[in-house]
Amino acid sequence: TSSNLTSAAATTGTVTVTAGTGCSWTAVSNDAWITISAGASGSGNGTVSYSVAANTSTVSRTGTMTIGGQTFTVTQAGVPCTFTIAPTSSNLTSSTATTGSVDVTAGAGCSWTAVSNDAWITITGGASGTGNGTVSYNVAANAGSASRTGTATIGGQTFTVTQAGVPCVSALSPMSTTVAAAGASSVVTVSASTGCGWTATSNDAWITVTAGATGTGNGTFSYTVAANTSTTSRTGTVSVGGNTFTVNQSGATCSPTVSPSSASLPSTTGTGTITVSATTGCNWTATSNAAWITITSGSPGSGSGTVNYSVTANTGTFTRTGSVTIGTSVFTISQAAAPCTFTISPTGLAMAAGGGSSSVSVTTGVGCSWSATSGAAWVTISNGAGRSGSGTVSFTAAANTTTSARSATLTIAGQTFVVTEPSASCTFSVTPALVTIPGGGTTTGTFTVTTQAGCTWTSSTNAAWLTLTTSSGTGSGTGTYTVPINLGTLSRSATISVSGVQISVLQSGGTSLTAAPETPTNLRLIIKN
């Protein structure tokens, strides 16, 4: 007629029904936590199965089922009471009186008490309670120099209180110091009760207690801080009777220096090495400020080391300067300019007796200075002074009114340019007036000069690739020239001047070079009338 469950856990059970044959009956639960799982109705003898849900309360409960008009009672125990406290301990670093609290966690209906086990710990609130709650307590001042430990029992759990004693050493002066990377030495004053013994102990190898390591009552201790060779700052301590003296030391300054501080290099390609001196842990990077200076190795670096660099050739005509920066140090590189060279074109001119104007091209590097002067009064240079870089010199030759040929030497950018004029009484004709040459081979040709007996003639060309092998004579005669293979694909032209009379020379591009050189018999001469 009943079931007494001693556990709060869910469970099942059965009830046997005895009834006469043909007698019908039903089974009904009167409480939600009791469920009829089988045999809810029957006839005659039978069995009713049921299940009981878990009891989540700490209080026991009773429920019933009605089976065939009879009452079946189920009693189920509650969840056992458990207690937890937070925190479970308190570590008091001061000897002064203080207060605190502890939180109690317990099931509903679970009763508990809080009791102090030491006279210096007093329960001031929450000495008893049910379910969750809070216990308040007071801790009396510790008059002794030794620390002490006491407990309170709360809901069967132990709460521990540890309290520091009165300090033997009451103060240090100063309590801390800041020291430069170079290190230092100083003294700390210790304030302590009469008869109170103490010891000064360094906690770091770079701090050394040099005097007064032990004492009684008031006193002092001396210490030395070693140099910090690292760039990282550091902190160390000295312990004195429960007090701490703190030393803060800055890191060494990270200022790399270079040796040498500069280099002077020729205009050609080259390499060099920079020696870097720096403290341990000092990180640095070498940076070039010029495209022609390349850092080849050694960067980045840390502490002392070397940096290797290379420079490209200076093709300019000005000295150039660049630098390599390492930390806050600068290494300066000066590179000499490329030497100035000068070429002129043409290198001379054979003019007519009537004179005239012409020009000479000068080719040189940017910034290369030069000038042009005339060696004869009858040749005037119009723009010869104070020139720089490539350019053109113009000149004018006066008519030759004498009966003799004459020549003048012009000095242009240090090169010699010769101007010739025949006598005014001489006339000249030259054949052919036009020469065309194929580009495929070296060609030697001739031209015929017709003039009066005793008249001197000279010839010149405006092209470096055409060579005059016979360039002067007296009276009628023959001049010779040589034209090399044209290695380009485009045709080219030149002029031969013979005492002011010009021959045009045209050579085709060398796209179809032949193995055999051209001979004079291959030349096709076109003579202009």
Disulfide bonds with the S-S distance in Angstrom:
Cys81-Cys110 1.96
Cys168-Cys196 0.96
Cys254-Cys282 1.81
Cys340-Cys368 1.97
Cys426-Cys455 1.78
